[in-house]
Amino acid sequence: MRPQRTCICHWCTPIAHTVEVLILQHPLEVEQAKGSARLLHLSLPDSRLVVGEVFDEPDLRTLLHSPFTPGAHRRHAVLLYPDTPEGASKARPATPADVPWAEPEKLRLVVLDGTWRKSRKMLGANPMLRSLPRLALSDTPASQYFIRKAHGAHQLSTLEATCHALMQLERDSARYVPLLRAFNGFVSQQLSYRDAHMHG
């Protein structure tokens, strides 16, 4: 999906992960060369990447809970999103107590890939997403995502945020270090293109 010289295949770092990952990508992110979601998807074998902004509820229910592979059990979907007062749903039937947090093999992490503005729009347009229990990250290191504008060091790329969420859910930080290292290489590659363009 990229020109050969900007191929990211060599940065793909397959990781054996326990928590499944569903990436819901805003349509405007698909052609974004600096986006990290595709690298994340290509590195996580038990992940799905679906493009859309407003989803039909039956389709979304299937994406959230149905087995990715035949014969597997249903998963408990958890949304990776800050549980802020302004972002919280007024009616959330599922509570953290309903989720088997200690059993990562039963979880599916749902990640919204888009700018903060776009992700809030996706959340607002899909009541089923708003009803999910949420996982908010804390004490994360500063982002290394220097190629896109962020309003603060705490704002991470989709790949970084997902890796830290998986570290938290699986209680295994070391497993995701190679992918974060590969991501830093991807960022450096993108910066080199920008610098070449600026000085060319």
C-alpha positions as CSV (number, residue, x, y, z in Angstrom):
1,M,0.0,0.0,0.0
2,R,3.1,2.3,-0.1
3,P,5.8,3.1,-2.6
4,Q,8.6,0.6,-2.4
5,R,11.1,3.2,-0.9
6,T,8.7,3.9,2.0
7,C,7.7,0.3,2.6
8,I,7.3,-0.5,6.3
9,C,7.4,-4.3,6.1
10,H,10.9,-4.4,7.6
11,W,9.5,-2.7,10.7
12,C,6.8,-5.3,11.2
13,T,7.6,-7.2,14.5
14,P,5.3,-10.2,15.0
15,I,4.4,-10.4,18.7
16,A,2.7,-13.4,20.4
17,H,0.0,-11.7,22.3
18,T,-2.8,-13.0,24.6
19,V,-5.3,-10.1,24.4
20,E,-7.0,-9.8,21.0
21,V,-6.9,-6.4,19.4
22,L,-9.6,-4.7,17.3
23,I,-8.5,-1.5,15.6
24,L,-11.3,0.7,14.3
25,Q,-9.7,3.1,12.0
26,H,-11.3,6.4,10.9
27,P,-11.5,6.6,7.1
28,L,-9.3,9.7,7.0
29,E,-6.4,7.7,8.6
30,V,-6.2,5.1,5.8
31,E,-4.0,7.3,3.5
32,Q,-2.0,8.8,6.3
33,A,1.6,7.7,5.7
34,K,2.6,8.7,9.2
35,G,-0.1,6.6,10.9
36,S,0.9,3.7,13.1
37,A,-2.2,1.5,13.0
38,R,-1.1,-0.6,10.0
39,L,2.3,-1.3,11.5
40,L,0.5,-2.3,14.7
41,H,-1.9,-4.6,12.9
42,L,0.8,-6.3,10.8
43,S,2.8,-6.9,14.1
44,L,-0.1,-8.4,16.1
45,P,-1.3,-11.8,14.6
46,D,-4.5,-11.8,16.6
47,S,-5.7,-8.3,15.5
48,R,-8.2,-7.0,13.1
49,L,-8.2,-3.6,11.4
50,V,-11.6,-2.3,10.2
51,V,-12.2,1.1,8.6
52,G,-15.3,3.1,9.4
53,E,-16.8,6.0,11.3
54,V,-20.4,4.9,11.9
55,F,-21.0,1.1,12.2
56,D,-24.2,-0.9,11.9
57,E,-24.9,-2.3,15.4
58,P,-25.1,-6.0,14.3
59,D,-21.8,-5.7,12.5
60,L,-20.2,-3.9,15.4
61,R,-21.5,-6.4,17.9
62,T,-19.8,-9.2,15.8
63,L,-16.6,-7.2,15.7
64,L,-16.6,-6.6,19.4
65,H,-17.4,-10.1,20.7
66,S,-17.5,-12.9,18.1
67,P,-14.5,-15.2,17.8
68,F,-11.8,-14.2,15.4
69,T,-11.1,-17.8,14.7
70,P,-13.7,-20.7,14.4
71,G,-14.1,-22.6,17.6
72,A,-12.7,-19.9,19.9
73,H,-14.7,-18.4,22.7
74,R,-16.3,-15.0,22.8
75,R,-14.3,-12.1,24.1
76,H,-15.0,-9.3,26.6
77,A,-14.4,-6.1,24.7
78,V,-12.6,-3.3,26.5
79,L,-12.3,0.2,25.0
80,L,-8.9,1.9,25.2
81,Y,-10.0,5.4,26.0
82,P,-9.6,8.0,28.8
83,D,-12.5,7.7,31.2
84,T,-12.9,11.4,31.6
85,P,-16.1,13.0,32.9
86,E,-16.7,14.8,29.6
87,G,-16.1,11.6,27.6
88,A,-17.9,9.1,29.9
89,S,-21.2,7.7,28.9
90,K,-24.1,8.6,31.1
91,A,-25.4,5.1,30.9
92,R,-22.9,2.4,30.9
93,P,-24.4,-1.0,31.6
94,A,-21.1,-2.8,31.7
95,T,-18.8,-1.9,34.6
96,P,-15.2,-2.9,35.2
97,A,-16.4,-5.5,37.7
98,D,-18.1,-7.3,34.8
99,V,-14.7,-7.8,33.0
100,P,-12.3,-10.6,33.7
101,W,-9.3,-8.3,34.0
102,A,-7.1,-11.0,35.4
103,E,-7.8,-13.3,32.4
104,P,-6.2,-11.7,29.4
105,E,-7.1,-14.6,27.2
106,K,-10.8,-13.6,27.5
107,L,-10.3,-10.0,26.5
108,R,-10.4,-8.0,23.3
109,L,-8.9,-4.5,23.3
110,V,-10.8,-2.1,21.1
111,V,-8.7,0.8,19.8
112,L,-9.9,3.9,17.9
113,D,-7.4,5.0,15.4
114,G,-7.8,8.7,14.5
115,T,-7.1,12.2,15.9
116,W,-8.7,13.0,19.2
117,R,-11.4,14.9,17.4
118,K,-12.1,12.0,15.1
119,S,-12.1,9.4,17.8
120,R,-14.5,11.4,19.9
121,K,-16.7,11.6,16.8
122,M,-16.6,7.9,16.3
123,L,-17.5,7.4,20.0
124,G,-20.4,9.8,19.7
125,A,-21.7,8.1,16.6
126,N,-21.7,4.5,18.0
127,P,-23.6,4.0,21.3
128,M,-22.3,0.4,21.5
129,L,-18.7,1.7,21.8
130,R,-19.8,4.2,24.5
131,S,-21.3,1.4,26.5
132,L,-18.0,-0.6,26.7
133,P,-15.9,-0.7,29.9
134,R,-12.8,1.4,29.5
135,L,-9.2,1.0,30.1
136,A,-7.3,4.3,30.7
137,L,-3.6,4.4,30.7
138,S,-1.5,5.9,33.5
139,D,2.2,6.5,34.1
140,T,3.1,6.0,30.5
141,P,6.4,7.4,29.2
142,A,6.5,10.4,26.9
143,S,5.6,9.6,23.3
144,Q,8.3,9.0,20.7
145,Y,5.8,9.9,17.9
146,F,7.6,13.0,16.7
147,I,6.1,13.0,13.2
148,R,2.6,14.1,14.2
149,K,1.4,17.0,16.3
150,A,0.3,16.2,19.8
151,H,-1.0,18.6,22.5
152,G,1.1,16.9,25.2
153,A,3.8,14.3,25.8
154,H,1.1,12.1,27.4
155,Q,-0.7,11.7,24.0
156,L,0.6,8.6,22.4
157,S,0.3,7.1,18.9
158,T,-2.1,4.3,18.3
159,L,0.7,1.8,18.4
160,E,2.3,3.1,21.6
161,A,-1.0,3.3,23.4
162,T,-1.9,-0.2,22.4
163,C,1.4,-1.6,23.4
164,H,1.2,0.0,26.9
165,A,-2.4,-1.2,27.3
166,L,-1.3,-4.8,26.4
167,M,1.6,-4.5,28.8
168,Q,-0.9,-3.5,31.5
169,L,-3.5,-6.2,30.7
170,E,-1.0,-9.0,30.2
171,R,1.4,-7.9,33.0
172,D,4.3,-8.3,30.6
173,S,6.3,-5.2,29.7
174,A,9.2,-6.9,28.0
175,R,7.2,-8.7,25.4
176,Y,6.3,-5.4,23.6
177,V,9.7,-3.7,23.8
178,P,10.8,-5.0,20.3
179,L,7.7,-3.6,18.7
180,L,8.2,-0.2,20.4
181,R,11.8,-0.3,19.3
182,A,10.7,-1.0,15.7
183,F,8.2,1.8,15.9
184,N,11.1,4.2,16.8
185,G,12.8,3.0,13.6
186,F,9.6,3.7,11.6
187,V,9.4,7.2,13.1
188,S,13.1,7.9,12.3
189,Q,12.4,6.7,8.7
190,Q,9.5,9.1,8.3
191,L,11.6,12.0,9.8
192,S,14.4,11.3,7.3
193,Y,11.9,11.7,4.4
194,R,10.7,15.0,5.9
195,D,14.2,16.3,6.4
196,A,15.2,15.3,2.8
197,H,12.1,17.1,1.5
198,M,12.9,20.2,3.6
199,H,16.5,20.3,2.4
200,G,16.0,19.0,-1.1
